[in-house]
Amino acid sequence: MKKTDEDLLLDVRGLEPPEPLERVLDMLAVLVPGQRIRMLIDRQPHPLYGILDKNNFRYQVDTLADYRYEILIWHKD
């Protein structure tokens, strides 16, 4: 993925479901090609992965040292 713009930070740590999912879906609606969402969350958002797969997005999940997750999301090329 060619990164052309700044990442959009979405920190949803500590929020109860379904708020993290609702917030990332709102951000996906305004994400432009070349931008990425950097989502910080304290649990694996498994329902999100299916939504991303079905809607032409790619993602990368990294486990952070504090057992939280960083998920990078971008448009498929």
N, C-alpha and C positions, 0 to 999 in steps of 0.2 A: 504494500500500500504506500502510495506516495503521500507524505504528510505535507500539506500546503498551508494549513491554518493552525492556530492554537487549539490544543485539546480543550474540550468543554468539561469542566470538573463537575461531577455529580456525587456528592457525599451523602449517602443515605444511611450511614451507620447509626444504629440506635432507633431507627424508625420501625414501627410495626407494620406487618403486611395489611393491606395491599399497597400502602403508600410508596415503598421503593419502586414497585412495578409501575404504578401510575406515573411517578415522576420520570422514570426513564422512558416510558412510552411518549410522554409529552415532549421530551428532548429529542427523541428519534424523529418526531414530526417536523422538526426544524433543522435537523442535521443536514448539512450540504456535503456533496462529494469533496473529499480532501480533508474533512474535519473528522475528529474522533471524539467519542465520549469516554472519559476516564471515570468509571463508576467505582466508588469505594463502598463496600457493603460488608456486613458482619456475618453473612451466611450465603450459601450457594443459592442463587435465584433460578432454580431449575426450570420453572415455567417460562422464564425469559428466553432461555436458549432455544426452545421450540419456536417462539415468536420471531426471534432473530433469523433462524434458519428459513422460515416460511416467507420472510419479507425482505430478502436480498441483503442481509447484513452479515458481516463476519465479526468474530470476536475472539479475544484471547483472555484467558483467565490465569491469574497468578495469585498464589497464596502468599500473603505477607507474613512477616515474623510474628505478628500478634494474633495469628489465626483468623485474620480477616482476609477479604478478597479484593483484588483490583481487577476490574474487567474493562478492557479496551474494546470499543465497538465502533465499526466503520462500515460504510457502504461497500458491497462487493464491487470489484473493478469490472 
